[in-house]
Amino acid sequence: KKDIPAVNFIIHEIHCSRNIEVCCFCSESIPKSEMKNHIESEHVQVTCKCRMKIENSLLKDHEASACPLRPALCQYCGIQLTFKELLDHEVYCGARTELCGGCGRNVMVKDLQEHPRVCG
């Protein structure tokens, strides 16, 4: 799968056919001696804490960006929750009110950033 000089092609082809295998899962060229380890470490199915079955090599990305149980921070109070709990929490948390020191009105937490423009 790489360009090689034509003069080296026959020797290269012999070397590859003896020593290299193409992975049936990811189509990567892997040394034959490492194929079993490659499949066991990269392509074995593991179960995430969210109970989704996924290839081991994809688990870290899943846990970081797609897992519903990944940690997430509330934009209003900073508490850490799971991503699947975040939306319901933020709806509740953003609807809480705090007293404005400038105008004395109760302002919803979700509106506190914009409130100074209309305060008083």
N, C-alpha and C positions, 0 to 999 in steps of 0.2 A: 504493500500500500504506500510505498514511497518511491520517489524517482531515484534511480541509480544509473550510473554510466553503463552504456550498452556493453562495453568490454568486460564489465564485472558481472553481467546479468546471469550467466550460467552458474558461476560459483555462488553468487548470492542466492539464486533460486534453490540450489542444492542445500545450502546452509539453512535457509528458511524452512524448507520441507522437512528437514531433520529436527530442527530445534524450536520452531515457532508454530503455534496453533492460533486459530481465530476463535475467540470466545463466542459461543452460540447465543449468548444473552446480549452482549454489548458490542460485538463485532470488533473488539480491540485485539491487537496482536499481542499474544502472551507467550513467554517461554513455556514449552511443554512441561518442564519440571515444576513450574509455578501455577499451572492451570487449576489443579485441585484447590490450592490455597486461595487463588483468585476467586473462584466460584464460591467457596465457603465464606470468604470475608466480604465480598462485594455483592453477591447475588442471592445469598441465603435469605429467606423470608423471616422477618422478625415482627413482633407485635409491639406497637407503640402503646403508651399508657392510655391512649384513647381507644384502644382495641382494634385499630386499623392495622392490617397486615401490609408490610411494605419491605422492599429490598433494603438490606442493611446499609448499602451505600447511599440511599436516599433518605435515611432516617433523620440525620442531623438537619437537613433542609426542611423536612416535614415538621420537625419539632420547633424549628425557629420561625417558620412562616405560615404553616397551614394547619397545624394541630389545634383543635378547639380547646385543648387543655394547656396550651402554652401560656406562660405568664404575660400579663398585660397590666398596665397602670391606668388608674382612673385619672382623667385629665383635670378633675375638679378637686379631689382630695388626696391623690397620690397613692392610695391603697393598691396593693397588688392583688389581682384576681386572676381567674382563668379567662381566656379570651371569650369563651362562650357565655360567661357571666357578665362580661363588661358592659354590653349595651343596656341590659336591664338596670344594672347598677348606676350607670351614668344618667339614665333618664330620671331615676329617683334622686341621685346625688345632685344633679344640676338643678333640680326643682326646689332644693332647700333654699332658704332665704337668709341673708345676712343684713344687718343694719348698716346703712351708708352713713359714715361720719359727716359727710358734707351736707346732705339734704334731709337726713333723718328717716328716709323711707326704707322699707324692707325690699331688698333687691334679690332676685333669684341668682344663685351662684353661677349659672350658665350665662347670665347677662352682666356679670361684674366687670368684665374687660371692656365692654362697650358703654357701661353706665357713666363713667366720667365725662363722656361727650355730651350727655343729656342731663347730667346732674344739676339740680337747682333750676 
